[in-house]
């Protein structure tokens, strides 16, 4: 590789409903990064500007100029037209429910640099599959539990996108006519396991007189929503409502993952995302234990593991997507 190629850097952006995490890779190593809260104005342009701000801040930390960017990768919730760089149906990102041409807009803002866009969980799985815990496996399922619940598939060592919406394990039905999901349907995995849905359910329970310290912890930690850290602190304090919410979350995830396993026979399942990373091994082990009774081949169950890159999985995966 020539010297000019070595000087290039790759930016990876992990766009979420509550935060934007960006990294800069040079020679496959993270040399800069930045995390910012996702703007909640409901304006797509504000979110894109925040993404650009994190890229520029990450470049500054890496002592790199915009002219050194060889490519940008973006992982985003929702349905993605990778060829056009257009995102739609990303209900958890304010302003991204309608189609947003995020790839072309970011490309133009950075001097017509090449921009690759894919589903956020898919690129998170790609990051851990190529640079983290998934390296020993060719066929795996990634389940990212955060504001929502998303999935990514690695089949024969390659990401499988289907027609653009493959891997949406969060919208597998685990309880017909159950809780309403943010997608408008009832009984989805995400309706029980996504932080946003869990928060709505906690609010409804409080209105019915149930007690919890969740919202007191949220205010004490100066959060606008029930973050993964809020749930973790409430769980550690023995808050009964939180214990029940987490039990329901692991139950729904176990059912959804077991059904996916019975269909695809994965070697491993990686559980990540904000809630998966924050609650860690006890949460992941609970999912694995509850899966077993529903597996067709329980004696050949997949490895159920956490991420190695943790909250950098998505950003690193986005950079890998862009050639980093």
Buried (B, 14 or more C-beta within 10 A) or exposed (E): EEEEEEBBBBBBBBBBBBBBBBBBBBEEEBBBBBBBEBBBEEEBEBBBBBBBBBBBBBBEBBEBEBEBBBBBBBBBBBBBBBEEBBBBBBBBBBBBBEBBBBBBBBBEBBEEBBBBBBBBBBBBBBBBBBBBBBEEBBBBBBBBBBBBBBBBBBBEEEBBBEEBEBBBBBBBBBBEEBBBBBBEEBBBBBBBBBBBBBBBBBEEBBEEEEEBBBBEBBEEEEBEEBBBBBBBBBBEEEBEBBEBBBEBBBBBBBBBBBBBBEEBEBBBBBBBBBBBBBBBEEBBBBBBEBBEEBBEEEEEBBBBBBBBBBBBBBBBBBBBBBEB
